[in-house]
Amino acid sequence: MVWSMNWLRRAVSNVEMKQSDVDGVGLFAQNDFQPGDLVFLELPLVNTKSNLTCVSVCDHCLKPLVEGSPSFRCPRQCSDLYCSEICMNESEILYHRTLCMRNPNWNAFIDGARKTSNEYLIMAAKIQVMKMKFIPSWKSFKGKSFETTIRAENGDDQTTFEKHIVSHSLEYLGLLRKIIDCFISDNDWLCLLGMLRMNVVGIQATDAGTCTGFGLYSVHSCLNHNCAPNVQVSLHEIGIQVHALNHISQGDELFIDYLCDSSDRRQQTLLEQYGFICSDQCICQTFDGISS
């Protein structure tokens, strides 16, 4: 179970999670960093392959399946393929024994999710199964949540962000309730999808730079937004790497820019996609006229 322990444990010695003055939990440097320094590498806590990828990948770790190399099929002979017996066994233990394509309800769930390109639904289902197994990683997950952004800042008003989460999501919850022996409330399901919407990033598992899937990262999810970030996230094989953009002193909070956008609608885009707007001190306040 060496791979299992490595896959579940996401400890990094260069950073520390603690309360931030900006928003909830933040990520802080444990050492000094110069521009270009690697701050940390991380593998996903849970992932799923992209509906749009044309590359054949392992259904567990998303590594490309090399033609001519042995691959391993689900013990029940469903369509899922794995790059190794280790990945096959990991998948079985964590979620696949419950979420197998041999189950007609899961087949309908995953078919609908992929047709609508809503990979969040598949990841949310995996998380629900893993939470049922009391996997310790979920007890300490501190990513940005749907409840603490939308509910706190926008009250009962449904933003574009919230409508995106709610749309078509509850019908899939009905299917999931038939699959797993655990009641999931509508609100818990929507909050989970909102958390994924705010924290999931792409996974690049090919030399060509193709996005083969999406992953949720425990440490990365604690990074707060700033329009003048001091670190940058890039894809690295089946995970991510975070590098310093400028000098960072020990104890400094680490920030990324949630947007790849230099337009004058940054505040509006942040509100629509992430459910918040920047503080009065943020430099993007000079770009648009939305008041926080």
N, C-alpha and C positions, 0 to 999 in steps of 0.2 A: 504493500500500500504506500510505497514511497511517492509515486506520482500523485496519489490521492492527497497526501499530506501537503505536497508542494502546490497542488491545484487549489486547495482550500485555504492555505495560509498565505496571506498577502502582506507580510511584515516588511517594512523598509526602514533602514536605520538612519537615513538622511533627513527624514521629516517626522513631524509630530502632529497629531490631530488634537486640537483643543479649541476652546471657545474663542470665537472671532468677534471683534468689534463691528465687523461689517454685516455678517449674517450667519447666525447659528455657529456651527462647527466650521473651522477653517484648517488649512494645512500650513505648518510653519517649519522653517528651515532649522535643522539641528546643527548645521555646519555653515561655513562661509562658502560661497560659490562665485566663480568668475564666469563671464559670458561664454557660452558654449559648453560649460560643464554639464555632465549628466547628473541630474538630481535623483531620479529613480526610474526603474523599469517595473512594469507590472503586467501580470497576466489577468484575464477576466475572471470574475467570480462566477458568472454565467454568461453564455453566449448563444447565438443561433446564426445559421448561415443566411445569407441574403438571397431573396427570391430572384434577384437580377443577375447573380453571378453565373457565368457559363463554365466555371472551373469546378471539377469534381473534387470535393473536399471531405475530410473526415467529419462525420456528424457530431463529434464530441469536441475535438480541439481545433477544428477547421483547418488543419494542415492539408495541403494539396495531396490527393491520392495519385501517386506516380504510376504511370502505365507500366505494367510488367511486374510491379511490386505486389506482394500479397496484401489483400484487404480482408476484413473480417465483417461478417454480417450478423445482425441481431440474432440472438438464440432462437427467436420465434420466426425467423426468416422474413421479417418485414423488409422494407426498402432501405433502411438505414445501414450505412457502411462506415467502417472505422479503419484507421491507419494501423492499428495494433490491437492485440488482445487486451492490453492494459486499458486503452481508451474504451473498448467495448465493455469491459468489466466496470470501469468507472461510471460510464453512462447508465448501466444497469442499476448500480447501487444508488446513484443520486436521483435519477428521475425516469429513465427509460422503461423500467419494469412497469411503471404506471402509465407512462405516455408512449405507448407503442402503436405503430400504425396498424397493427392487427386489431386494435380496438376501434370499432366503427365510429364511435363518438369523437375520438381523438383524430381519426382520419378526416372527419367532417370539419373539425376545429382547425386543423393545420391547413387543410385545403382552402378554406375560406380566408384564413389569415394571410396566406401567400398570394391569393388572388387579389387581395386588397393592398398588398405590399405592407402589411401591418405586422412587422416582425416583433413589435412590442408584445403582442398577444401571446406569441409562442414563448418568449422569455418570461412573461408573467406566469404562465402555466408552469414552467419549470421551477420558478421560484416558489410557487405555492406548494409543489410537491416536496421540494427541498426543505421548506420551512416545517412541513409536517414531520420530517425526519429529525428535527431538532439539530440541524447542522449549526455548530457554533458561529460560523461566519455571519449568519444573518442576524444574530443577536447584537453584534457589534457594528452592523452597517450604519453609517452615518451620512449617507448621501443627501442631497437636496430633495425635499419631499414636496409632493403635490399639496398636502394640507397646509404646510407652513408658508407656502407662497400664495397660492390662489385664495385659499380660505381666509388667511389673515389679512392680506393686502387688498383684496377685492370684494370681500363680503359675499353677498349673494349674487353679485353680477357675474354672468358667464362671459368670460373673455373668449377671444378666438382660440386661445390656448386650451381652455377648459372644454370648449365645444369639440375640439379635435380629439380630446381624450374620451369624451362621452360617446361620440358618434360610433354607432354599430358595436360598441364594446359589450353591452349587457347581454346581447344575444349569444355571444361566445361564452359568457359566464354561465349561462344556462347549460351549455354543452359540458363545460368543465365540471360543474356540480354533478353531472352524471358519471364522470370519470373517476373523481377522487372522493373518498369517503370523509369529507370534511366540509362543513358549511362555510361559505365565503360570502360576506355581506356585499351588497352593491357598492357601498361607500369604500370598503377596504379594497375591492377590486379596482375601482376608479383611481384611488390614491396610489396603488401599486403601479398602474399604467402611467399615471402622472409622474411618479418618481423615475420610471424608466425613460419617459420622454425627456426629462431634464438631465439625465446622467449618462445615457448610452452613447457610445462613440463607435466608429467603424473599426473593423479588423482587416488588416492587409496581410494576407498569407502567401502572396506570390511575388516573385521577382519583378513582375511587370507592374506592380503597384495596384493590382486589382483589389477592390474592396469585396472580400468574400463573405463578410458577415458583420455582426454587431455584438459588442460586449459591454457588460456592466463591470466597472472597476471600483473596488472598495476604497482605495486610497485616493485615486484620481477624483472620485465623486465629491470629495471634501474641498476641492479647489473652488474658491469663490471667483466671481467675475470682476474684472476691472478693464476699462477701455485702454489703459496703459499697463499691460501685463508685464510681469517680470520673469515668467516662464512660458515655454511653448510646448505643446503636446504634438507628437508625431507618431505615426503607426510604425510598429516594429514587429515583423513576422506575425506571430499570433497574439501580440499584445501591444502595449504602448510604451513610449519612452518620453520623459519630460526633461528638457534642457533649460538652463538659465539663459535669459535674454540679456541681462545686465548683471552688475555686481549685486549679490544678495548677502546680507550679513546674518549671522546666526540669530535666530529669534524673529526674523522678518516673516510676515505672512506671504505665502505664495499665491499669485493670481494668474489666471488665464483670461483671454478674451473669448467669450462665448460665441462671438460673431466673426465671420470673415467678411466684413462689410464696412466700407468707409463712407457709406452714404449718409445723408442727413436724416435718415429715418432710424437710426440705431436704437433710440429709446423706444420707439413704437415697435420695432422688431423684437426687442428684448421683452416687451410687455406681451406681445402676441405669441412668441415662441416659448418663453420661459416664465411668464407670469410675474415679472417684476420690472421696475425701472431703477436706474442708477441713483446713487446718493447725490446730494447737492455738490459734493466735492469732485465728482467724476468729470473728466475732460469732455465727455460726450455731451455734457450740458451746453457746451458752446455750439453744438451742431444742431440740435433741435429744441423746440420750445416746450416740450412736455415737462411739466413740473412734477417733482416727487413730493 
